[in-house]
């Protein structure tokens, strides 16, 4: 589901209770002038396109591969994100060439990032019988040689560690300059937590492949906090100990569930891969796990401020589930509970009297809206692969989940949770649920 559609739906649901204008995004401090820039060309998998690279001498085959690891838990995975050409097309020993290509690995990698999960990239190429990997910015500069195309410039900028958005110009754009060089717009960092910034950088890529930053602007400044999440199968119950304060208890439980959501999204990514889901869904699940790491840290800080210690989640090992079980879990945890949780986060961002809570929920609300959108995207993908009885089971499970949610939100709340944390009163919560039920769950 388009995330903007959810934002508009949430805006309508909240409008009746708004005392101030609805703001669903953080504020930045500036951006470069984007006249003459175009979007970075990307593949459907969300990585820079490579079909117009000016590689000389030409290669038979070029593949952009991603290496993913999880902090030492299990072996790293190698996935080809995009490829062009025919592998080993001019090899004299095709079988040996294909074996070497399949086994091509690299201990190095470019655009490497580590937040809970670690990822990095490299190129693998074949030319004749030669199979090679290119895993550093310097090696890519050697491979590409003269920078002739926008894709050359974008890939080198990506390899230098900049994030390149595929659809938002201020976070991913490219233009050719009159002297033949290119300017590439990318970002570094994130806005989550005091002292953090999401920064836009304008990088000039010369014809000989040298990179030079010519501008930088803070797009979004992090605030004091960065919590409503998807529960993983196998989650054991826990309560916040040593704190009778309602706010402390609430944020400790929230931090506990945010930490559990990390497990949920990592498992979701594995199961999506197992059942052949498109790479964009797998990537979005992994990105959601990274968001939840930040949410855990920020809600844990709020819990400790109010005198509580968040209990760490305990998640039992469960074998990979069949597709219908994954679909059922997503329909309940994602399309119902996570979607409602995202709406509540927006309510808190608008109504919490405590400034630190309010600032935290601005960031969390935006992230959770993307997570909810992912849930609906998975739901659309999976329903076409289920039988009619299985689809009916999803509808019935969703109805039961909505009924249970109605019973939960109808319970009275401590006054501090309404005033300081911005949670909706039972009356408002039921009205919010009515809107979602009419638009999404009918």
Secondary structure, 3 states (H helix, E strand, C coil): CCHHHHHHHHHHHHHCCCCCCCCCCCCCCCCCCCCCCEECCECCCCCECCCCCCCCCCCCEEEEEEEEECCCCCCCEEEEEEEEECCCCCCCCHHHHHHHHHCCCCCCCEEEEECCCEEEEEEEEEECCEEEEECCHHHHHHHHCCCCCHHHHHHHHHHCCCECCCCCHHHCEEEECCCCCEEEEEEEECCCCCCCEEEEEEEEECCCCCEEEEEEEEEEECCCCCCCCCCCCCECCCCCECCCCHHHHHHHHHHHHHHHHHHHHHHHHHHHHHCCCCHHHHHHHHHHHHHHHHHHHHHHHHHHHCCCECCCCCECCCCCCCHHHHHHHHHHHHHHHHHHHHHHHHHHHHHCCCHHHHHHHHHHHHHHHHHHHHHHHHHHHHHCCCCHHHHHHHHHHHHHHHHHHHHHHCCCCCHHHHHCCCCCCHHHHHHHHHHHHHHHHC
